[in-house]
């Protein structure tokens, strides 16, 4: 937690289905805040509002710019991924006082809330791409294993480039670059195809 109470100029957010991750940079790009808050978005989006309010109360972010990734649109509480992205973006739009935020899209392309509908599926679960391209800019070759609450990303970096075959969840699952096994909420369907029948009589 940031104890210096200095103003934060750039905020990074990752909106997941179970947690909200936050990082804050000062005007000279020093990391001065980093938190993970429990945020069961799958129950109600009010939890996202509450978690963002907690960050507002702890840090001076009223004049900050915001960069956002998300996977929370996959929650069962949303009928479609598009609905999830729109509703999460609405919550963010209401919560950020400055109104200046961008959503990270695939291939490192940033999307403004105003142009969201034209590129909405680029936003879906693109946080793996953000991590991969950041690491590729600093490490020439690596295998990145990112274990989250629900899934695990396996990403190959070679010669400073991200070398994945898949781009979205479906193709990344197909090529075994995304595994539905995590630390907290591994879906039962990722472990077994069927369950034995049980008689209670």
N, C-alpha and C positions, 0 to 999 in steps of 0.2 A: 504494500500500500504506500502511496506517495505521502510522505510526511512534510515535504517542504512547502506545500500549499502554493507553489508557483503556478502561474497560468499555463494551461496546456494549449498548444497551438494546433496539434494534429492528433486526431483520435483514430485508432483502428478498432473495429468491432467485428466479431464473428458471431452471428446469430445461429445457434444450434437448436436442436429440439429439446435438449435437456440443460444446456448451459449457455450463458452469455460470456464471451471472452472480450476483454477490453485492454487496450494498451494506449498510453498517452506519451506524446513527445513534446519537449519544450521547444521554444523558438529556435534554439540552436541544434535541434534534432537529437537531443539526449532522451533516452527512455527514462521517464520519471514516474510512471505508473503502469502497473500490470495486475490485472485481476481476472479471476474466473468466478462467476456468480451462478448459483443454482437457479435455473430458469425453466421450469417445466412447460414450455410453450405448447407441448402436445395436450396439455390440460386446458389452457386458456391463454389468449394473447395478452390478457391483463398482467400475466407474470413478466412479460417482456417490458411492458410499461413500467412496472414496479422496479425491475432490475436497472433500467436506464435511469430512473429517478434516483436510485441509490448512488449511481455513479455521479449524477448531477450534484447530489448533496455532499459527496466526498471531495470532488475536484472542481477546479475552476475551468470549465470547458465551454462557457457561454460564447466565447469568441473563436472557438476552434473550428477547423474544417474536419470532416469525417469521411473515412473510407470504410466500406462495409463489404464483408462476404457473408454468405449464409448457406446453411443446409436445413434450416428449420422449416422450409417450405415442404419438406417430405413428411411432416407430422400427419398423423391420422386425422387430426382435427380439421385439416383442409381437404376440400373435395378434390382439387387438382393442384398440381405444382404451381400453375399460373395464379390460382387464387391465393395460395400461400405467399408467393412472392409479392403480389399486390398488397395483401393485408399487412405483411411485415413492413413493407415500404411505407404504407400509410402510418403505421405506428412510429417509425423512425422520423417521418416527415413532421409529425406532431411533436415529437420529443426533442428534436434538435432545434435549439433556439435560433441559431444562425441560419438554419435552412440550407447550409452549404454541405452537401454530402454527395458522394459518388459510390456506385455499386461496382464491384469488381466483376468483370466478365471474362470468359475464356480468351486465351491468347493475349492476356494482358491489356484488354480493351476496357476502358472505364465507361460506365453508362450512367447518365444523369437520370434522376427520377422523371424528368419531363419526357425523355425518350425511351422510357422503360418498355412500353407496349411493343415497340418495334424490335426489341432485342431481349425480350423477357426470359427466354430459355437459355440465353448466354449466361445469365446470372445464376441459374439453378446449380447449386452444389459446386461452385467454381473455386472454393477455398483451396482445394488441393493444387489447382493451377497457380494460385498466388504463391503458395509455399514453394512449389517446385521451381518457378521462375526466379524467385528471390534467391534460393539456394544455388541455382544454376549460374546466377550472376556472380557468385563468389567461390564456388567450388567446381572445378572442371569436370570431374567424373565422380559419381556417387550413386548408391541406391538408397533412396529415402523411404523409410518406413514410418508412417504417421498413424499411430494407434489412437483412435478417438473413443468416445462413449459408446458408439454403435457400430462403427466401421473401421477398417484399416486400409490405408492407401499404400501402395507399393509403386514407387516412381523411379524410373531409370534416368540418370543424367549422364550424358557423354559429350565430351568436347564442349562443355559449357552450354549444351542444349538439352531441353527436355525431350526425351525419346519415348513417349508413350504412344501406344497404338490406339487406345480409346480416348474419347474426349468427354462423353457424358456418362452417366451412371450405367446405362445399359451396355455400352461398348466396353467400358472399363471392367464391368463384371465379366463380360464375354472373354476378355483377354487376361483375366485374373490380375488386373491391376487395382481392383477394388474388391475387398473381401468383407462380407457382412458379418464380421465378428469384431466386437469391441470390448471395452473394459467394464461397461456398466449395463448397457441395454441391448445385448446381442439378441436379434430376433430369433424366435424358436424355429421359424422356417429356414433360417440359415444353417441350422444344425441337423434337422431331420426332415424327411419328406412326409412321414406319417407317424402316428402314435398308435400303440396297441389299444384295441378296444377293451374296455373295462366294464364288467357287470357289477352293479351295486345291489343286486338282489341276492 
